[in-house]
Amino acid sequence: MTELIILFIVVATALAFDFTNGFHDTGNAMATSIATGALKPKVAVGLSASLNLVGAFLSVEVASTVAKGVVDLKQFDLSIEADAHKLLLVVFAGLVGGILWNLLTWLLGIPSSSSHALFGGLIGATFASLGAGGVVWGGVLAKVVLPAFASPVIAGLVAAVGTRLVYTFTERVQENEKNKYFRWGQIGSASLVSLAHGTNDAQKTMGVIFLALVATGYLTEDSTIPFWVKASCAFAIAIGTYMGGWRVIRTLGKGLVEIDSPQGMAAEMSSAAIILTSSHFGMALSTTHVATGSIMGTGLGRKGAEVRWGVAGRMAAAWLITLPCAAAVGLGTWWIAHLVGNGAGELAGVLVAFAILLAASGYMYLQSRKAPIHADNVNNEWEDTPAEQKI
């Protein structure tokens, strides 16, 4: 009975992470369309949520990477109850690390990688449980770290070239007419990014729940991912997307580059192509890194466009510390749950860690209400809010 309760808490925490992933990453698809007026804010998040839902059912390659490419399952003898519970605690602690980093960066309006937050949390918890040997470092390097560095550079170059070509071929078209037609194109390109996001990011939570089910013996390593796992993750990320992560949308749409419709379409097409390609090969890259690189590339590709390098630099710094910070939280959560569990029982340890997660999440939500960003002010001029100078 205790194991079943812990499993329920872990699955609920995984879906909560999926929800935060949704609202944290809405801007990856829709920020430029909202900024240029191609879509009204609430219409944009509704469209993005629907396509995230569909995309989540199209691929499971990334889910396999998460389930088998970060934590070395061979280090656990799942026929032994203690080892099974150890793996379950690793999954739970990793999720806590991912959620808290997502919420912190959302509060600050910093587009950061939900994927790397999750991987960092899992790495930290695995290190606490098994030591360095418990982490599949080859998988982390090949399918997480290298794509993290390569994807924004590639996306930026593709978007810069695309933007330059667009403005070259349409230089005789009046600016108003150009923006009018490209706004229609943006609706299609933003929709494609949302679909691509579903094929990549929803899969990560599927992989985590798969690990929890393997730990408790409901599945084996060779099992396929059950339909209920796919469906619950798809709906969780779609609901989160619909909530609209307005703080991050504002930074991506207004903070990096003053963007026009041709730039927006170039950015979105670049992002969609790279995300879909990575999903096909099972690379769990950060859609945030891709989208941000594409948006910056459009600023470089258009003559006279301004890129706010101060904002870009602070975002890059956040990217560099995502893995270690989330890992630290995952490691700390594992130790809290483990130490309390040794004295008062495993369930008590998980409940204490879960209570800390709820308290920290509630605090960050209350802080966000002091300077709310919503659909009605997401497109205000960037300089209007003094706090944005810190982003």
matplotlib code that plots the C-alpha trace (Angstrom):
import matplotlib.pyplot as plt

x = [0.0, 2.8, 4.5, 1.2, 0.8, 4.4, 3.9, 0.7, 2.6, 5.4, 3.0, 1.2, 4.5, 5.5, 2.2, 2.8, 6.2, 4.5, 2.1, 4.9, 6.7, 3.6, 3.2, 7.0, 7.4, 4.3, 6.4, 8.7, 5.9, 3.7, 5.8, 6.6, 3.1, 1.7, 4.4, 3.6, -0.2, -0.5, -2.6, -4.4, -2.8, -5.6, -6.2, -2.5, -2.3, -5.5, -4.1, -0.8, -2.4, -4.5, -1.4, 0.7, -2.0, -1.9, 1.9, 2.3, 0.9, 3.1, 6.4, 7.9, 11.6, 12.4, 10.5, 12.9, 15.9, 14.6, 13.6, 16.9, 19.4, 20.0, 19.7, 21.5, 18.8, 21.3, 22.5, 19.2, 18.1, 14.4, 13.6, 14.9, 12.3, 14.9, 16.4, 13.0, 12.1, 15.5, 14.8, 11.3, 12.9, 15.4, 12.5, 10.6, 13.6, 14.6, 11.1, 11.2, 14.4, 12.9, 9.7, 11.4, 13.8, 10.9, 9.0, 11.9, 12.9, 9.2, 8.9, 12.0, 10.7, 13.8, 13.3, 15.1, 15.1, 12.5, 14.3, 17.6, 15.9, 14.5, 17.7, 19.6, 17.2, 17.5, 21.3, 21.5, 19.2, 21.0, 24.3, 23.0, 21.6, 24.3, 27.2, 28.6, 28.4, 24.7, 24.4, 24.6, 27.2, 27.5, 23.8, 23.7, 26.6, 25.4, 21.7, 21.5, 24.7, 25.9, 22.4, 22.2, 25.2, 24.6, 20.9, 20.7, 23.7, 22.3, 18.8, 20.3, 22.2, 19.2, 16.9, 19.5, 19.9, 16.1, 15.4, 18.0, 16.5, 13.0, 13.8, 16.0, 13.2, 10.5, 12.4, 10.1, 7.0, 5.7, 6.3, 2.6, 1.7, 4.6, 3.6, 0.0, 0.8, 3.5, 1.2, -0.9, 2.2, 3.1, -0.1, 1.0, 4.6, 3.7, 1.3, 4.0, 6.3, 3.5, 3.0, 6.8, 6.9, 4.4, 6.4, 9.5, 8.6, 5.5, 7.7, 10.0, 7.3, 6.2, 9.8, 9.8, 6.5, 7.8, 10.8, 8.5, 6.3, 9.5, 10.6, 7.4, 7.2, 4.2, 6.4, 9.7, 12.5, 11.4, 7.7, 6.0, 4.6, 1.0, -1.7, -2.9, 0.6, 0.7, -2.8, -2.3, 1.0, -0.5, -3.4, -1.1, 1.2, -1.8, -3.5, -0.2, 0.2, -3.3, -2.6, 0.0, 3.4, 3.0, 6.2, 8.3, 6.2, 6.9, 10.7, 10.9, 8.4, 9.5, 12.8, 15.3, 14.4, 11.8, 10.3, 8.2, 6.1, 8.7, 11.2, 8.7, 7.9, 11.6, 12.2, 9.2, 10.0, 13.7, 12.5, 10.0, 12.5, 15.1, 12.7, 11.0, 14.4, 15.6, 12.4, 12.9, 16.4, 15.4, 17.4, 15.9, 17.0, 15.6, 12.9, 13.6, 17.2, 16.1, 13.4, 15.6, 18.4, 16.0, 14.7, 18.2, 19.1, 16.3, 17.7, 21.1, 19.6, 17.7, 19.6, 19.1, 17.4, 18.4, 19.3, 19.3, 22.6, 22.3, 19.0, 20.6, 23.6, 21.6, 19.5, 22.7, 24.0, 20.7, 21.1, 24.6, 23.6, 20.3, 21.8, 23.9, 21.2, 18.5, 20.9, 21.6, 17.9, 17.4, 20.3, 19.1, 15.5, 16.8, 18.7, 15.9, 13.5, 16.1, 17.0, 13.5, 12.5, 15.2, 13.8, 10.0, 9.5, 9.7, 6.3, 7.0, 10.2, 8.4, 5.6, 8.1, 9.8, 6.4, 5.3, 8.5, 7.8, 4.2, 5.4, 8.2, 5.8, 3.1, 5.7, 6.8, 3.2, 2.4, 5.5, 4.4, 1.1, 3.0, 3.8, 1.4, 1.9, -1.2, -2.8, -3.7, -0.2, 2.1, 2.8, 3.4, 6.7, 9.6, 10.9, 7.5, 8.4, 11.5, 11.8, 12.5, 15.8, 16.9, 16.0]
y = [0.0, 2.4, 1.7, 2.5, 5.8, 6.8, 5.8, 7.9, 10.9, 10.4, 10.2, 13.3, 15.2, 14.1, 15.5, 18.7, 19.0, 18.4, 21.2, 23.6, 22.5, 23.5, 27.1, 27.7, 26.8, 28.3, 31.3, 29.0, 28.6, 31.7, 34.6, 36.0, 35.6, 37.4, 40.2, 40.9, 40.7, 37.7, 36.0, 37.5, 36.2, 34.0, 32.6, 31.8, 29.8, 27.9, 26.9, 26.0, 23.8, 21.9, 21.2, 20.2, 17.7, 16.2, 16.2, 14.3, 11.2, 11.3, 10.0, 8.2, 8.3, 11.1, 9.3, 6.3, 8.6, 9.9, 6.5, 4.7, 7.3, 9.2, 6.8, 3.4, 0.9, -1.9, -0.4, -1.4, -4.9, -4.3, -7.7, -6.4, -4.1, -1.7, -1.1, -0.5, 2.1, 3.7, 4.2, 5.5, 8.1, 9.1, 9.8, 11.8, 13.9, 14.6, 15.9, 18.2, 19.7, 20.2, 21.8, 24.3, 25.5, 25.9, 28.0, 30.1, 31.0, 31.6, 34.0, 35.9, 35.8, 33.9, 31.5, 28.4, 24.7, 22.5, 19.6, 20.4, 21.2, 17.7, 16.0, 18.0, 16.9, 13.3, 13.5, 15.0, 12.5, 9.6, 10.9, 11.1, 7.5, 5.6, 7.9, 9.0, 5.5, 5.6, 8.2, 7.2, 9.9, 8.9, 9.3, 12.6, 13.9, 12.7, 13.4, 16.3, 18.3, 18.4, 19.3, 22.0, 23.8, 23.1, 23.7, 27.4, 28.1, 26.1, 27.6, 31.1, 30.5, 29.0, 31.8, 34.5, 33.2, 32.7, 36.3, 37.8, 35.9, 36.9, 40.6, 40.4, 38.9, 41.2, 44.5, 46.1, 45.2, 47.9, 47.2, 47.2, 44.8, 42.6, 42.3, 41.7, 38.6, 37.2, 37.4, 34.7, 32.7, 33.0, 31.3, 28.2, 28.3, 28.9, 26.0, 23.7, 24.7, 23.8, 20.4, 19.9, 20.9, 18.2, 15.5, 16.5, 17.8, 15.8, 12.7, 13.6, 13.2, 9.9, 8.6, 9.6, 7.9, 4.9, 4.8, 5.0, 2.1, 0.0, 0.7, -0.6, -3.7, -2.6, -2.6, -4.0, -2.2, -3.7, -2.7, -0.2, 3.0, 2.5, 4.6, 6.1, 7.5, 9.0, 10.5, 11.9, 13.6, 15.0, 16.6, 17.9, 19.7, 21.0, 22.4, 24.0, 25.5, 27.0, 28.7, 30.8, 31.5, 35.2, 36.2, 34.1, 34.9, 38.6, 38.2, 36.1, 38.3, 41.8, 41.5, 40.0, 41.6, 44.1, 41.6, 42.0, 39.3, 38.1, 37.6, 35.8, 33.4, 32.7, 32.0, 29.7, 27.7, 27.3, 26.1, 23.6, 22.0, 21.5, 20.3, 17.8, 16.5, 16.0, 14.2, 11.8, 10.9, 10.8, 13.8, 15.5, 19.0, 22.2, 23.8, 27.0, 27.0, 26.4, 29.1, 31.7, 31.0, 31.4, 34.7, 36.1, 34.9, 37.0, 40.0, 39.3, 38.5, 41.8, 45.0, 47.6, 45.2, 45.6, 42.6, 43.2, 41.5, 42.2, 40.2, 37.5, 37.2, 36.8, 34.1, 32.3, 32.5, 30.9, 28.1, 27.3, 26.9, 25.1, 21.5, 22.1, 24.0, 21.5, 18.8, 20.4, 20.6, 16.9, 15.8, 17.8, 16.5, 12.9, 13.4, 15.1, 12.3, 9.6, 10.9, 11.5, 8.1, 6.3, 7.6, 7.8, 5.5, 6.0, 7.5, 10.2, 11.1, 11.5, 13.5, 15.9, 16.5, 16.9, 19.5, 21.5, 21.4, 22.7, 25.5, 26.7, 26.6, 28.5, 31.2, 31.8, 32.0, 34.6, 36.6, 36.6, 38.3, 41.4, 42.3, 40.2, 39.6, 38.5, 38.6, 42.3, 43.6, 41.0, 43.3, 46.5, 48.2, 46.4, 49.4, 50.0, 47.7, 48.6, 45.0, 43.9, 45.6, 42.7, 40.0]
z = [0.0, 0.9, -2.5, -4.3, -2.5, -3.3, -7.0, -7.1, -5.7, -8.2, -11.2, -9.9, -9.6, -13.1, -14.5, -12.5, -14.2, -17.6, -16.8, -15.9, -19.1, -21.0, -19.7, -19.5, -23.2, -24.8, -25.9, -28.0, -30.5, -30.1, -28.7, -32.2, -33.5, -30.4, -30.7, -34.4, -33.9, -36.2, -33.5, -30.5, -27.2, -26.0, -29.5, -29.8, -26.5, -27.4, -30.8, -29.3, -26.6, -29.2, -31.4, -28.4, -27.5, -31.0, -31.3, -28.0, -29.7, -32.8, -31.4, -28.4, -29.4, -26.9, -24.2, -24.7, -24.4, -21.0, -19.8, -20.7, -21.5, -18.3, -15.3, -15.7, -14.9, -14.7, -11.4, -9.8, -9.0, -9.3, -7.9, -4.6, -2.9, -1.5, -5.0, -6.5, -3.9, -4.5, -8.2, -7.4, -5.1, -7.8, -10.2, -7.6, -6.5, -10.2, -10.9, -7.9, -9.3, -12.7, -11.4, -9.0, -11.7, -14.2, -11.7, -10.7, -14.3, -15.2, -12.2, -13.5, -17.1, -18.3, -21.2, -19.8, -20.7, -19.1, -20.6, -18.9, -15.7, -15.7, -16.7, -14.1, -11.4, -12.4, -12.6, -9.1, -7.6, -9.3, -8.1, -4.5, -4.8, -6.7, -7.2, -10.6, -11.9, -11.9, -14.6, -18.3, -19.1, -22.7, -23.3, -21.5, -23.5, -26.9, -26.7, -24.1, -23.8, -27.4, -28.8, -26.1, -27.5, -31.2, -31.5, -30.7, -33.0, -35.9, -35.4, -35.3, -38.5, -40.4, -39.2, -40.1, -43.6, -44.0, -42.8, -45.1, -48.1, -47.2, -47.0, -50.2, -52.3, -50.9, -50.8, -53.3, -51.4, -49.1, -45.4, -44.5, -47.3, -46.4, -42.8, -43.7, -45.8, -43.6, -40.6, -42.3, -42.9, -39.2, -38.2, -40.1, -39.0, -35.3, -35.5, -36.8, -33.9, -31.4, -33.1, -33.0, -29.3, -28.5, -30.2, -28.1, -24.7, -23.7, -24.3, -21.5, -18.9, -20.5, -20.0, -16.4, -15.6, -17.5, -15.1, -12.1, -13.4, -14.0, -10.5, -9.0, -11.3, -13.3, -16.4, -17.5, -19.3, -22.6, -22.2, -24.5, -23.0, -22.0, -23.7, -20.4, -19.8, -23.3, -22.9, -19.4, -20.4, -23.6, -21.7, -18.9, -21.3, -23.3, -20.2, -19.1, -22.6, -22.5, -19.2, -21.1, -19.6, -20.2, -18.5, -20.8, -23.8, -23.2, -22.9, -26.1, -28.1, -26.9, -25.0, -27.5, -30.8, -32.0, -34.5, -37.7, -39.3, -41.9, -39.1, -37.0, -39.8, -40.5, -36.8, -36.5, -39.6, -38.4, -35.0, -36.3, -38.7, -36.0, -33.3, -35.6, -36.8, -33.3, -32.2, -35.1, -33.8, -30.2, -29.2, -26.1, -27.0, -25.5, -27.6, -25.7, -26.9, -30.5, -30.4, -28.7, -31.2, -34.1, -32.8, -32.3, -35.8, -37.3, -35.6, -37.2, -40.5, -40.9, -41.6, -38.9, -36.4, -32.8, -30.7, -27.0, -26.1, -22.4, -22.2, -24.4, -22.2, -19.0, -20.7, -21.8, -18.2, -17.0, -19.6, -18.3, -14.7, -15.4, -15.3, -12.1, -10.2, -11.0, -10.1, -6.7, -6.0, -7.1, -4.9, -1.9, -2.3, -2.4, 0.8, 2.6, 1.6, 2.3, 5.8, 6.9, 5.5, 7.4, 10.7, 10.0, 7.0, 3.2, 2.8, 5.4, 3.6, 0.3, 1.9, 3.6, 0.2, -1.5, 1.2, 0.5, -3.2, -2.6, -0.2, -2.6, -5.6, -3.7, -2.6, -6.2, -7.4, -4.8, -5.8, -9.4, -8.5, -7.3, -11.0, -13.1, -16.8, -18.7, -22.1, -21.9, -21.2, -22.7, -25.8, -23.9, -24.7, -23.1, -21.2, -19.4, -16.5, -14.5, -13.3, -16.9, -16.8, -14.6, -17.1]

ax = plt.figure().add_subplot(projection="3d")
ax.plot(x, y, z, "-o")
ax.set_aspect("equal")
plt.show()
